């Protein structure tokens, strides 16, 4: 191997130089050291001047510096001015962030530092598209105290392809984006149509980004097919949200080199758990199994084994597999298709804890006392063999319903399942005493016919077996967070902060009207929320109260600084239990292994800056997956309701806005809008604090959480909207409701039915 080249000044002064030297054969100063030098100079510097300060003179290092400066600019650490000089973003009093578009033309800059969003007018939004990264400055503050921004520079263009419907008007072709946050039609010149016809769903590649004087211009890169073709909703969502769905050649080549089964040499240094009766418990349609569990009674309580697939043994840092997994961030679970984070050979094979085969794992072994407190937790690499692949419904049938046939079938494992259940009951009491919030939410499952058309929309109810596994995973995740914190290695934490002041104020006002106090003062804890839910039990407005509580909370994100988990009432929390489908879990495994091998925070392969970037991109990948699956779900619900036009359903008002009521149907768990024009002949006042509409003349109110009966009036698949009209006893004047629905329907393009 060639001798590594070093730089005397960098080696002596850069505290992170050894880390860089371990990663690169020809290292240059770290990002942190470059930022420090710029900060010392206190003025913008050219690339040449930065190279002089760092004493870099050979071509290889100069090229490496050029690439690093470009990457630091892309990541928002630096900005390049018109003189092509680099300066620190914070020194220039500028804000770096991501563009969040709105369907009505305006938008926001979501700052990287987590501060309040910066409003962008439609005029400013002409320069950018949703998800671009920019540097902006505060241009003004409006009468509501909202900061208004002006874009200084576009750092990164993140929209290269736009998926939508190709339309033609007077010989001009445009692609109308399916994703409504992209509030601009894409102009398609005649020579760039590439055989596409008006009405088809297409993917357009941008050949010109938007500017002040010109809309974005594109060429048709792919014809997806007819608007209502089976599976189109998933194809559209994958492309709209930029979800990587094809494996690069280098990833496929690396995957082929992996073994088909666990090899003898892979067992070196691992604890042998193959004789333990570990089992997996998952959904009936699950294909990748991350975790296996076992609870054994001890004199003081239980020993809980949580064994997690050892993905980090096969996916090495900076390998093509690792780079692709980091890019994907998470597996995306659509109703009829999965886009995995790892190739199938790993996700469903070598890493999946399938029954009766050897599998490498990372084990979290916990000693839990009879009161549910954790006495000690231990992590170690192991080899295991799952003794059964169980499903939630069967486990619940054995433990709760006493199903004799299933108990006989799994007679050798049933005693261990009983211990898991006994441990769960203790952990549940501990959870309740801790004050963790347990919202009663319902998920939806789609069932398809032979033509891949939605046949049924079925609510999914969590049973006792789901909760058993959930508590086991929570215990392991908390143990992992504490393990990292104790050794001061902040890899990636799962943070969930409490409610923001403005939302808290609105929540208190709402609850006070109902006579329910919220404790905790300016900083309520999860137990205060849990107490509200306890007081609301049995009330007819329970779902209303639960919904308002949910909407007051922040979104959970990944970060390198431990901020605790508000909803679960944990002072520290991370994700350790799903490395097959979540990249942060894989990073946590790497951190734990690093510590187990005698390493520390100083010699970890990842710098704080790189870890922060991984946390940020993982949060973004999670949001992307949520948005994509929500799009598909909304599409399928609309498609399903097209066959139910005119039918009546019972529902509950799930949201109240100034323009109408959103109603969630009881049996189908889907929402539609009763537009304000479809209500009785009255003028309605919107009360956002109390979540209600009140008629000025009649005094009739419609409030969040209220039961209501509606009729399906119209469905618009393009906009993912379902229109309801009042029905039954709730209908004051059906003629007015029908007229309003018909008027809105006439303004929309009529969707074609599937072939």
MARPAZA-729953 format. One record per residue (C-alpha): x, y, z. Coordinates in steps of 0.001 Angstrom, whole numbers, plus 500000, padded with zeros to 6 digits. Layout:
BEGIN
XYZ ...
***
This chain:
BEGIN
500000500000500000 501297503469499123 502499505610501994 499901508144503114 500743511738502391 500393514162505275 500451517906505777 502458519125508749 500263522124509621 497039520120509282 498393517167511220 499537519404514079 496551521765514309 493537519918512937 492028517952515862 490147515766513399 493076514987511106 493516511404512327 489878510704511509 490407512056507988 493615510038507624 491751506841508511 489120507501505851 491287508785502978 494689507775501600 495404511402500678 493666513370503457 493054517108503566 491993519234506554 488526518490507976 485428520595507487 485670521779511080 489258522964510562 488354524821507340 485463526589509103 487793527554511952 490331529085509546 487591531100507811 486274532269511158 489758533430512174 490190535408508943 486838537147509407 486454537827505675 485422535949502507 488252533962500921 488859532517497472 489615528830497023 493220529751496219 493592531747499443 492077528919501508 494562526502499935 497426528835500920 496222529017504526 496016525228504675 499420524842502943 498005522655500172 499940522780496924 499864519456495057 497142518801492470 495451515882494263 494893517843497451 493777520966495599 491172518907493763 490060517314497053 489753520799498579 487664521990495625 485268519083496080 485062519622499836 484257523320499455 481521522487496947 480074519924499359 480210522406502244 478388524944500089 475768522355499141 475272521478502812 474812525117503764 478009525516505785 479437528032503292 478141530413500675 479968531650497579 479560535347496738 479679537057493344 483449537414493611 483612533601493901 484779533907497489 483674531581500266 482215532927503494 480465531524506536 476695531569506369 476210532700509964 478720535541509534 476728536860506609 473532536892508776 471834534568506326 469511531618506740 470095528261505090 467180525908504610 464848523846502486 461996525169500369 458502524032501347 456092524819498520 452334525401498779 449740524606496143 448551528249496183 451892529586494961 453578530876498083 456085528922500152 458481528816503095 462140528346503897 462464525685506597 465739526677508327 468373524021508990 468784525292512550 465164524486513448 464071528112513886 460723529407512648 459969529157508939 460579532101506631 457585533058504457 458210533415500708 455804535322498493 454673533883495136 457097536334493504 460036534824495411 458784531290494735 459124531872491000 462872531292491437 462672527899493120 460786524656493448 459730522591496419 462645520865498213 465355523125496752 467942524266499282 468592527974499464 470259530765501351 467780533511502233 467654536627504372 464878538257506348 463450541045504193 460532542135506381 458233541216509258 454495541417508584 451762542668510928 451389539181512446 455082539012513322 455783536510510527 459232536790508974 459224537316505221 462226536173503242 464135536979500108 466209534343498339 469904535190498108 471205532060496415 469972528630495377 472389526092496857 470898522901495501 468262522062492899 466484518968494172 463770518644491555 465081517032488399 461965515121487405 458294516025487756 455508513472487459 452081514550486344 449438514579483677 450278515908480216 447681518452479071 447360520443475861 445701523801475272 445857525671471957 448890523665470909 450827524337474123 451714521264476183 452326521352479913 452777518750482621 450539519491485594 452442518146488625 450729515429490579 452511516696493698 450651519885494599 453576521446496473 455140521982493053 452947524944492186 454221525358488626 453251523659485390 456188522365483348 456320523706479801 457042520981477222 458285522169473791 456855520212470809 460232518623470036 460453517271473612 457144515350473700 458835512070472702 455593510423471640 453541511315474710 449866512173474241 447643514564476144 445927512898479090 448719510425479840 450682510260483085 454311511097482352 457633511905483965 459225515124482717 462943515820483085 463686519484483744 466023520963481163 465592524527482474 464963525447486089 462493528280486834 463628531900486754 462033535304487279 460877535502483685 460352531905482582 458573528812483929 460449525506484225 460939523725480901 461141519976480498 461246516996478180 459158513845478471 461518511246479931 459014508454480549 455410507648479671 453898505959482727 450605505049481085 446930505855481230 445612507859484107 443671505030485776 445903502064484955 446298499501487787 449247500307490057 449614503787488565 449182505426491978 452332503763493324 454408504437490191 453401508100490364 454215508427494072 457654506797493695 458622509201490924 456889512266492381 458739512018495672 462026510876494165 462120507557495988 465036505467494662 463463502232493421 466108500795491086 469374499273492309 472598500721490831 474877498210489090 477592498510491743 475042497653494458 473920494574492523 477526493471492054 478265493854495764 475072491986496665 476053489046494450 479317488700496367 477475488210499658 477049484629500904 473714482829500682 473857481650504300 475712482422507530 479279481088507322 481312479473510075 483870482281509980 481088484819510626 480523483315514082 483889484371515475 483522486473518640 479773485894518869 477697484440521673 475777481322520615 472040481729521309 470822479103518838 469337476855521522 467245479624523065 463560479450521949 463563482906520376 460595483696518106 459521486439515731 456024487937516031 454882490035513069 451944490716510774 450618487944508542 451904489685505393 455356490638506751 458374489492504740 461367491050506509 461886490139510157 464095492498512164 463568491208515663 463150488087517779 462251487990521476 462275485731524521 461383486324528180 462674484001530937 461543484192534543 464247484957537134 464068485219540953 463958489024540743 461785489312537631 462638488491534016 465520488273531603 464398489703528260 466303488919525062 465716491302522166 467732490020519196 468001492341516195 469293491437512731 472988492346512454 472803494308509203 476046496148510001 478011492900509555 477124492849505852 476646496552505035 480038498176505503 480543501956505821 481066503800502533 480373500682500451 477922500944497514 475335499113499644 475824501599502465 475658504647500213 472417503403498648 470901502583502053 471831506044503299 470270507612500211 467028505675500686 466960506218504433 464011503919505017 461949501215503392 458684502539501975 455606500391502497 452886501006499926 449576499088500085 450548496737497261 454330497132497034 457429497675499157 460449499728498121 463118498301500489 466131500097501908 468263497004501244 468217494502498362 465939491491498774 468882489143499285 469514490980502554 466081492290503567 464184489045502989 467088486628503129 470466486892504793 469472489538507381 465836488556507860 465310486424510982 463534483599509180 462604480466511137 464938477481511541 468048479092510010 471152480605511590 471195484394511676 473712486922512917 472233489366515404 472948492096517917 471405491111521231 470100493475523869 469811491443527062 467822493150529820 467345492154533455 463953493544534433 462684493636537998 459172492652539067 458118496316539080 459172496730535439 462345498734536071 465494497737534201 468203496514536561 470869496033533890 471184495906530106 473934494287528041 474714494410524318 476717491825522388 476979490271518902 475469486790518689 474211484042516420 470627482837516845 468007480583515293 464336481550515312 462196478691516635 458984479947514997 457552482671512786 454416483734514701 451769486266513707 450027488789515938 446527487356515543 447626483836516506 449556485007519559 446595487099520727 444251484143520117 446400481925522353 447023484420525137 443698486259525250 441127483896523718 442732480633524872 442609479045521411 443204475347522175 444247474301518671 446940476996518463 448133476310522011 448549472663521083 450350473531517838 452831475751519700 452868473795522963 456645474009523286 456628477794522916 453413478729524708 454978478882528215 457511481409526908 454718483440525288 452956483512528664 456117484937530232 456282487593527505 452670488472528278 453321488619532024 456325490881531450 454254493061529121 451616493628531806 454320494813534203 455900497057531561 452461498466530744 451931499457534381 455346501079534329 454401502936531148 451192504203532708 453004505285535864 455567507084533702 452715508929532016 453416507958528400 450658508939525979 448742506090524367 446546507447521578 443800505217520241 444530505539516511 443277503378513639 445265502435510519 443869501337507163 444528498250505063 443484497944501410 442339494636499956 442553494231496173 440727492050493664 442309490122490772 442421493289488637 444341495144491376 441334497325492080 440460498195495689 437787495790496872 437678496699500559 439069499327502936 439598497631506297 440490499330509610 443462497652511325 443074497232515071 446095496673517336 445730493696519643 447589492551522760 450327490841520723 451151494104518943 451543495775522321 453776493001523681 456285493480520864 456004497249521099 456995497237524780 459935494890524101 461186497181521323 460780500281523493 462853498675526245 465678497824523815 465613501275522200 465846503028525557 468706500738526602 470565501587523390 470103505329523962 471392505057527529 474347502926526394 475401505622523902 474805508507526307 476785506913529121 479771506551526789 479257510003525234 478811508784521666 475843510769520263 475198508737517112 471525509394516303 468735509966518818 465000509923518208 463769513232519595 460204514300520252 459897517743521804 456911519062523726 454248521374522270 455259524849521091 453923527836523116 451355528971520530 449859525496520167 449882525010523922 447969528246524453 445285527228521948 445047523762523523 444551525176527019 441825527522525809 440024524641524131 440276522321527154 439199525050529578 435956525427527626 435334521720528225 436166521973531908 439286519800531616 442478521202533142 445921520610531581 448681520510534173 452362521251533762 452276525026533411 454319526322530487 456017522946530021 453489520123530384 454794516582530362 453404513467528718 451728512502531999 449715515747531856 448460514800528393 447741511260529590 445709512667532499 443572514665530045 442853511489528068 441990509679531293 439509512397532255 437989512289528770 437320508528528844 433640507764528304 432798511267527091 431033511605523720 433714514099522662 436627511781523528 437803511544519898 437590515330519597 439832515800522648 442290513151521434 442505514778517998 443202518237519440 445888516804521735 447547515053518788 447586518209516676 449222520229519427 452314518005519470 455552518383517530 456830515889514970 459468513374516066 462822513759514282 466369512373514366 469199514387515886 472669514002517416 471704515948520547 469511514031522979 466304516000523597 464202513161525000 460916511750523753 457877513690524943 455154511278523821 456798508159525260 457973510036528373 461581508874528010 464494511182528886 466523509465526119 465406507400523166 466829506082519902 466008503547517184 467904500263517448 465374497572516523 464840497916512735 468161498162510855 466740496297507833 464344499134507109 465736502262508855 469192503758508337 469408505427511795 469083501976513402 472023500755511319 474073503750512518 473176503001516147 474384499395515653 477686500712514295 478070503010517279 477399500219519785 479830497864518028 482468500605518006 482129501006521772 482086497249522410 485392496948520537 487025499486522850 486486502616520783 485260506010521951 483753509198520553 487127510561519430 488016507664517120 484533506966515716 484467506833511895 481861509611511690 482415513265512598 479746515259514478 479034517166511278 478543513957509294 476305512462512001 474177515618512035 473815515383508270 472792511700508517 470170512615511143 468813515388508931 468666513292505757 467078510388507670 464329512688508953 463812513965505412 463617510396504050 461017509549506684 458927512597505711 459295511664502047 458068508122502716 455121509394504767 454090511829502050 454389509195499313 452369506552501167 449759509159502111 449420510134498433 448857506514497426 446406505947500262 444406509061499312 444375507985495643 443111504488496490 440444505845498821 439169508142496078 439199505289493573 437242503130496002 434653505844496668 433977506352492951 431914503166493153 429919504536496090 428629507842494692 425258508691496200 425604506278499134 425205507423502742 427620506802505608 427949507661509285 431050509617510232 432666512001512637 433850515566512022 437629515149511992 438599518737511164 436886522130511007 438163524860508690 436941528216507464 435784526568504226 433966523529505604 434037520281507539 436242517253507004 434369514092507907 435971510692508606 433707507739507873 433323505357510798 433638502062508937 436162503017506254 438611505368508017 438664507779505080 437927511496504907 435951513831502687 434891517467502718 431481518976503353 432092522360501763 430670525355503572 428451526059500558 426867522625501049 425646523518504545 422219525055505223 421426528513503919 423266530553506538 426467532511507117 428905530484509211 431590531904511519 434770529877511975 436143529535515514 439677528045515227 440213527801518987 437054525766519637 437234523992516257 433676524783515177 431489526569512646 428477528492513955 425542529712511840 424841533420512242 421092533136511655 420271529643512897 422896529355515620 423559525787514425 427087524588515215 429330521942513689 432200520955515977 435243518728515763 434421515233517028 430676515509516371 428877512550514765 427289513271511407 425701511432508477 426851512271504958 426303511271501372 429070510863498767 428441513743496349 431576513785494138 435067512298493823 438062514008492188 440954511612491707 443333514254490302 443122516336493477 442624513344495843 439370514860497100 436052513389498155 433033515701498435 430295514899500928 426852516417501365 424778516265504520 422380513329504592 419588511890506701 418639513967509740 421711516167509220 420539517352505790 418680520657506005 418235521132502294 419522518455499958 418885520576496893 421379523216498030 423961520586498947 423573518813495641 423874522038493718 427074522994495537 428637519588494903 427625519608491243 429023523111490791 432404522075492159 432372518835490187 431720520681486921 434880522729487382 437032519584487577 438319517222484957 436225514090484956 438451511071485727 438312508081483445 437414504719484892 439935501911484815 439973499545481908 
***
